[in-house]
Structure formats: C-alpha cells, structure tokens
Amino acid sequence: MRLSTILASDAPRDDDPSIDAPPTRVEEYLGTCRATNALSAISALASSRGGLLDDRVRRVAWPKLLGSDVMPVDSATVMLDWRSLPRHKDEDQVRLDVNRSFIYYPKNESDRQLDRRKEDLSDVITEVLRRHPMLCYFQGFHDIVQVVLLVLGKDLAISAVSHLSLLRIRDFMLPSLSPSLAHLGLLPAILYSVDAKLCQHLSGTQPFFALAATLTLYAHEIEDYGAIARLFDFLLAEEAVVSIYVFAVIILSRRKELFEIPNDEPEMLHFTLSKLPKPLDVENMIARAKALVLEQPPEQLPFRAWNKISAYSVLKTTRGISKRQTLTQGEAFFAKQVTQLHRAELRQKIRLVIWRYRKPAGGVGLALLIGMVSIWIQRGSMEGTYFNGLRKMWATFRLLGG
C-alpha cells in the first residue's frame, strides 16, 4: 500500500478516540451529519457529551461547522497552483515550526511516515498563507493545523484551515498582538462575575498566562490526541468567545491550589496558571464552559469588558450568527480590523508627540490639535490618513508652538 494511502486511511489510530465509540452510535452520528446542513443539529452533537466520537464523523462534520464544505463563489484563485503564487513573508518561520511538529501524536509511526506528515503540514500552511497573503503567521498556528490535518487529511484540511483562519482565529493572524490580548481582557471580568474573591487574589498578575493556550485553541498545551480532537469538536461548534470561557473554567477549577500561593507572589501565580492541570477532565471542562457562557454572557460582563472588543473581532462576528460566513466576509473583517489598528497606532503616536512637546501655556493649542487630528483620522482612506495625518500634525504643532 502506498504511503499516501496509509496516511489518508479511515482506519482508526491507537490514539484515536473512536476506538472506544460504539459502532452503531458512530454510524448514527455519521448519518445525521451527512443528511443535514443544519448547523444547529451538528453543533448539538459536537457539544454533547463525548462529542463527535470518531474521526470518520469529524471528517463530515468539521467542514460543515467551518463552512469549508462548499466551494467559494470566487474560485479563480483556488484553481491556481499555489506553488506559483508569491512567497509569503513568514514561510521561513513555518518551516522551523513544522520541523518541531508531531511530537506527542500520532503514535507508533515510522520516521518516514512522520516526515510525510510534516511535508503535508508545511504544504497546507503555506498554501493557506499564499492564497490569503494578508494573514500573519504566528508560532503555534502549526499546532492547530496539525490537529485539523490529522482529522481531515490534506485535501480537506486546506479549505478548512482557510475558513478557520479568516473566520474563527482571524484576530490571532493580524499584524499586531493587541487584538489577541484583548481576548484575555475578558478573563478578569468572567472571574469577577463568578468568584470576586479569586479575581482579587489574581489581580496582581496580568492574564497573559492564558495566551499560549487560547492562541492555539489549546493544541499547544494538550498532549493527548483524543482529548484535543474532542475539545476541537466543541470549539468549532460554538462561538469563538467560548475558548476564553474554557480557560476561565480551568482557573476556577484550581481555586484551592491558587489560594495556597500568596497573592504577593505574582510570578508564581503566573507560572502556575500558564500550565494546564494534568490530567485535564475535558468533558467536565466543556460542560462547565457551556453553562458559564449561559450564566454570564459576554454582553453582561462587568467593567464594560465586552464593549472594549472590536466590532470586527471574531468574538463578535461569530456571536449569535446562524448563517455561514464566507472567506470574502472574513477578508473584509480583516481589512477593517487592520484599519482600526492603524488608527490606534496613530492615536498613540499623537499622544507621545503631544507629551514630548507639551508647553505650560499650550493647553488650548493642544486641545485644538487633538480635535484636528481626530477629524483627519475619520476622513479619507486609512493609508492616506495615516501618513498625511502625521505630516499635518507636525506642521500644525510648529504653527501652534511658535
């Protein structure tokens, strides 16, 4: 049998959770997923106890959950050989990360088989980046794609990863880390809503401890294939914000352990929280996260935490959406987020300049300048505003400063 056939085989691996799934139930789930395009029905299966049970079911369900089972309307670019497309700026880092992949799973494969998997992983990531060059690769993206590749196989994974990148984890692939950090800003609000005392105990440490886990949909942290495949069932079936609630549940489950660490030792608290507990009860974690989202929906979180999230963030563009979104929509959201980032960067530069060149009698002039620059920011295209606005700002400062 050819190696490519082995890699794409439907036979379950020894680390595949399907080994424990009753055959009749697997066939029932397969029938349901094949017979319906109703995302609610498939999502209900994926979020129920045990999830989708089997990689054979996942190969039908995940593309539907991601919307990658339908050929995009604008398929002209898709028809081009991706190898003929311009090289993406992050391909060197992709190669380095791919060489470090497939450490924990799949098990019992030869070096030759693993090398072939690495080639496929590199091809999938590189093709997605070349077809959508606006995306910025981040370290850990390969962990996510590795799981998708193992479940779906190379051919299905390419479209699935494209949809995942632009519609589910888009915030992580922007040219700035700030949207990803904004996700973490919801954690203190969730904790405060449920356990104000624990939130206060952790107030000396920033929620950056959750970055590696949430950025990679936990694929970088969970070493068991069955567990991460099961968690992906849930994460792909639910709205993007659920990933943050999952980490909140993990924190809450460690309450006793965390209170044993003095709150004046933020470094130790950070170190403890940056490592997921082992063993990790994935089913219980999923059940508690589902309940927590319903009990403390993001719109009702304190500190106006939800209002601080961009309207174009995946946290909001996947919230309450029943209709499928397209790659074109994802690219449009991406462009709007980039515009917001440029505006935020310009505002920050303006603040720095104002502070650097402040004068005691310049209060009125500075207020006028801020108002003028705000108008420039709101007008015209962002690119023109970004550069021309800075030039105008300097000219105005010289005029006001005398």
C-alpha positions in Angstrom: 0.0 0.0 0.0 1.3 3.4 -0.9 2.4 5.7 2.0 -0.1 8.4 0.9 -2.9 5.9 1.1 -1.8 4.9 4.6 -1.8 8.5 5.8 -5.3 9.1 4.4 -6.7 5.8 5.7 -10.0 5.7 7.5 -8.6 3.1 9.9 -8.5 4.5 13.4 -5.1 5.0 15.1 -4.4 3.7 18.5 -4.7 7.2 19.9 -8.0 7.9 18.1 -11.0 8.2 20.5 -13.1 6.3 18.0 -11.6 3.1 19.5 -14.0 3.5 22.5 -17.0 4.6 20.5 -19.8 2.0 19.9 -20.0 1.3 16.1 -23.8 1.7 16.0 -23.6 5.1 17.6 -20.8 6.2 15.2 -23.0 5.2 12.2 -25.9 7.1 13.7 -23.8 10.2 14.0 -22.4 9.8 10.5 -25.9 9.5 9.1 -27.1 12.6 10.9 -24.1 14.7 9.8 -24.4 13.5 6.2 -28.1 14.1 6.0 -28.3 17.6 7.2 -26.8 21.0 6.6 -28.4 22.4 9.7 -25.5 23.6 11.8 -27.6 23.5 14.9 -28.0 19.7 14.7 -24.4 19.1 14.0 -23.3 21.6 16.7 -25.6 19.8 19.2 -23.8 16.5 18.5 -20.4 18.2 18.7 -21.2 19.9 22.0 -22.9 16.9 23.6 -21.0 14.5 26.0 -18.4 12.6 24.0 -18.6 15.0 21.1 -18.4 13.6 17.6 -17.0 10.3 18.8 -14.9 9.4 15.8 -12.6 10.9 13.2 -14.9 9.5 10.5 -17.7 11.6 11.9 -15.4 14.6 12.2 -14.4 14.4 8.5 -18.0 15.0 7.7 -18.9 17.4 10.5 -15.9 19.7 10.8 -16.0 21.0 7.2 -19.7 21.8 7.7 -19.1 23.5 11.0 -16.4 25.6 9.4 -18.3 26.2 6.2 -15.5 24.7 4.1 -17.6 22.0 2.6 -18.9 24.5 -0.1 -16.7 25.8 -2.9 -16.2 29.6 -2.6 -18.0 31.7 -5.2 -14.8 33.3 -6.3 -12.8 30.2 -7.0 -10.4 31.6 -9.6 -7.6 31.9 -7.2 -8.3 28.5 -5.8 -7.8 27.0 -9.2 -4.3 28.4 -9.5 -1.4 26.1 -8.4 -0.5 27.6 -5.0 3.2 26.9 -5.8 3.0 29.6 -8.5 1.8 32.2 -6.1 4.2 34.8 -4.5 6.1 33.5 -1.4 4.6 34.6 1.9 6.9 36.6 4.2 6.5 34.1 7.1 7.5 30.9 5.3 10.9 30.6 7.0 9.2 30.5 10.4 6.7 28.0 9.2 9.5 25.6 8.2 11.1 25.9 11.6 7.8 25.2 13.4 6.9 22.3 11.1 10.2 20.6 12.0 9.0 20.6 15.6 5.6 19.2 14.9 4.0 15.7 15.6 5.9 15.3 18.9 3.1 13.7 21.0 0.9 12.2 18.3 0.3 10.3 16.2 1.9 7.4 17.9 3.7 4.3 16.5 4.5 5.9 13.2 7.8 5.5 11.4 10.2 8.4 10.7 9.2 8.1 7.1 5.5 8.5 7.9 6.2 11.4 10.2 8.4 13.1 7.6 5.5 12.8 5.1 3.1 14.3 7.6 5.5 17.2 8.1 5.6 17.8 4.4 1.8 17.8 4.2 1.6 20.2 7.2 4.0 22.6 5.5 2.1 22.4 2.3 -1.3 23.1 4.0 0.0 26.1 6.0 2.0 27.5 3.1 -0.9 27.2 0.6 -3.3 29.0 3.0 -0.8 31.8 3.6 -0.1 32.2 -0.1 -3.8 32.3 -1.1 -4.5 34.7 1.7 -1.3 36.8 2.0 -2.8 39.3 4.4 -2.7 36.7 7.1 0.2 36.9 9.5 1.6 33.5 10.7 2.0 33.1 14.5 4.0 30.5 16.3 1.5 27.9 17.5 -0.6 28.1 14.3 1.1 24.8 13.2 -0.3 23.2 16.4 -3.8 24.0 15.3 -3.3 22.9 11.7 -1.7 19.7 12.8 -4.9 18.6 14.5 -7.0 19.6 11.5 -4.7 17.7 9.2 -4.7 14.5 11.2 -8.5 14.5 11.3 -9.4 15.7 7.8 -6.4 14.7 5.7 -4.5 17.1 3.4 -7.2 17.7 0.8 -10.0 18.7 3.2 -7.6 20.5 5.6 -6.6 23.2 3.1 -10.1 24.7 2.8 -10.9 24.0 6.5 -7.8 25.9 7.6 -8.6 28.8 5.3 -12.0 29.2 6.9 -10.7 28.6 10.4 -8.0 31.3 9.9 -10.3 34.0 8.5 -13.5 33.3 10.4 -12.5 31.7 13.7 -9.0 32.8 14.7 -8.6 35.9 12.5 -7.7 38.1 15.5 -4.6 36.0 16.0 -3.4 36.5 12.4 -3.5 40.3 12.3 -0.3 42.3 12.1 -0.5 43.1 15.8 -0.8 41.1 19.0 -3.2 43.6 20.6 -6.4 42.0 19.4 -5.3 38.7 20.9 -4.5 40.3 24.2 -8.0 42.0 24.1 -9.4 38.5 24.3 -7.6 37.9 27.5 -9.1 41.1 28.9 -12.4 39.2 29.3 -10.9 36.7 31.8 -10.9 39.0 34.8 -14.4 40.1 34.1 -15.6 36.5 33.9 -13.8 35.5 37.1 -15.2 38.5 38.9 -18.7 37.6 37.9 -18.4 34.2 39.4 -15.8 34.5 42.2 -14.8 38.0 43.1 -12.5 36.8 45.8 -10.5 34.7 43.5 -10.4 37.5 40.9 -9.0 39.8 43.6 -6.4 37.2 44.6 -5.1 37.1 41.0 -5.3 40.9 40.4 -1.6 41.3 40.7 -0.9 39.2 37.6 -2.0 40.0 34.1 -3.9 37.3 32.2 -1.0 36.8 29.7 -0.7 33.3 31.3 -3.6 32.2 29.1 -2.1 33.4 25.8 -0.4 30.2 24.7 -3.5 28.1 25.3 -6.1 30.3 23.8 -3.9 31.4 20.9 -3.5 27.8 19.8 -7.0 26.6 20.7 -5.3 24.5 23.4 -3.5 22.4 20.8 -0.1 23.6 22.1 -0.9 22.5 25.7 -2.9 19.3 25.4 -0.7 16.3 24.5 -3.4 13.7 24.1 -4.8 13.4 20.6 -8.2 12.1 21.7 -8.6 15.0 24.2 -7.6 17.7 21.7 -9.8 16.3 19.0 -12.7 16.2 21.4 -12.1 19.8 22.5 -12.0 20.9 18.9 -15.4 19.4 18.4 -16.7 21.8 21.0 -14.7 24.9 19.9 -15.6 24.6 16.3 -19.3 24.1 17.1 -19.5 27.1 19.4 -18.8 30.8 19.1 -15.2 31.9 19.3 -15.6 33.5 22.7 -16.2 30.1 24.3 -12.4 29.5 24.2 -12.0 32.2 26.8 -14.7 30.7 29.0 -12.9 27.4 28.8 -9.8 29.0 30.4 -11.9 30.7 33.0 -13.3 27.3 34.0 -9.8 25.9 34.2 -8.9 28.8 36.6 -12.0 28.3 38.7 -11.3 24.6 39.0 -7.9 25.4 40.5 -9.2 27.7 43.2 -7.8 25.9 46.2 -4.4 25.5 44.6 -4.3 29.2 43.7 -5.2 30.4 47.2 -2.3 28.4 48.5 0.0 30.7 46.6 0.3 34.2 48.3 -1.0 37.0 46.2 2.2 38.9 46.7 3.9 36.2 44.5 2.5 37.1 41.1 5.4 35.4 39.3 4.4 32.0 40.9 0.8 32.6 40.2 1.6 33.3 36.6 3.8 30.3 36.3 1.1 28.0 37.8 -1.7 29.4 35.6 0.4 29.1 32.4 0.5 25.3 32.8 -2.7 23.4 32.3 -3.5 20.9 35.0 -2.8 17.2 34.3 -4.9 15.2 33.9 -7.4 17.5 32.3 -11.0 16.5 32.5 -12.1 17.7 29.1 -15.7 16.6 29.3 -16.3 18.3 32.6 -14.5 21.4 31.4 -16.7 21.6 28.3 -19.9 21.1 30.3 -18.9 23.8 32.8 -17.9 26.2 30.0 -21.2 25.8 28.2 -23.0 26.6 31.5 -20.8 29.5 32.3 -21.5 31.2 28.9 -25.2 31.0 29.6 -24.9 32.2 33.1 -22.5 35.0 32.4 -22.9 36.0 28.8 -20.2 38.3 27.4 -22.6 41.2 26.9 -23.3 41.3 30.7 -19.8 41.1 31.9 -18.6 43.8 34.3 -16.0 46.5 33.7 -17.5 47.1 30.2 -15.2 44.3 29.1 -17.3 43.3 26.1 -17.5 46.9 24.9 -13.7 47.0 24.6 -13.8 44.3 22.0 -13.7 45.4 18.4 -16.9 45.1 16.4 -14.9 43.2 13.8 -13.3 40.8 16.2 -14.1 37.1 15.8 -15.5 37.2 19.3 -18.3 39.4 18.0 -18.6 38.4 14.3 -19.3 34.8 15.4 -21.6 35.8 18.2 -25.2 34.8 17.6 -24.5 34.1 13.9 -26.6 31.3 12.5 -25.8 31.8 8.8 -22.5 30.7 7.3 -19.9 33.3 6.7 -17.7 33.4 3.6 -13.9 33.8 3.1 -14.7 37.1 1.4 -16.5 38.3 4.5 -13.6 37.2 6.6 -11.2 39.2 4.5 -13.4 42.2 4.8 -13.5 41.9 8.6 -9.7 41.5 8.5 -9.3 44.8 6.5 -11.5 46.7 8.9 -9.5 45.4 11.9 -6.3 46.5 10.2 -7.8 49.9 9.7 -8.7 50.1 13.4 -5.2 49.0 14.4 -3.6 51.8 12.2 -5.9 54.4 13.8 -5.0 53.2 17.3 -1.3 53.3 16.3 -1.7 56.9 15.0 -3.5 58.0 18.2 -0.7 56.6 20.3 1.9 58.4 18.2 -0.1 61.6 18.6 -0.1 61.2 22.4 3.6 60.6 22.5 4.3 63.7 20.4 1.9 65.8 22.5 3.6 64.7 25.7 7.1 65.2 24.3 6.4 68.7 23.0 4.0 69.9 25.7 4.2 73.5 26.9 2.6 75.0 30.0 0.6 77.5 28.0 -0.2 75.2 25.2 -3.4 73.6 26.7 -5.7 75.4 24.2 -3.4 74.7 21.3 -3.1 71.0 22.3 -6.9 70.6 22.6 -7.3 72.2 19.2 -4.6 69.9 17.8 -6.3 66.8 19.2 -9.6 67.8 17.6 -8.0 68.5 14.2 -6.1 65.2 14.2 -9.3 63.3 15.2 -11.0 64.8 12.1 -8.1 63.7 9.9 -8.4 60.2 11.3 -12.0 60.0 10.5 -11.7 61.2 6.9 -10.5 59.5 3.8 -8.8 56.2 3.4 -6.7 54.9 6.3 -3.5 54.8 4.3 -3.7 58.4 3.2 -4.8 59.5 6.7 -2.0 57.6 8.4 0.8 59.3 6.5 -0.7 62.6 5.6 -2.2 63.0 9.0 1.2 62.7 10.6 2.7 65.3 8.3 -0.2 67.7 9.0 0.2 67.0 12.7 3.9 68.1 12.7 3.1 71.2 10.6 0.3 72.2 13.0 2.5 71.6 16.0 5.1 74.0 14.6 2.5 76.6 14.0 0.9 76.3 17.4 4.2 76.1 19.2 5.5 79.3 17.5 
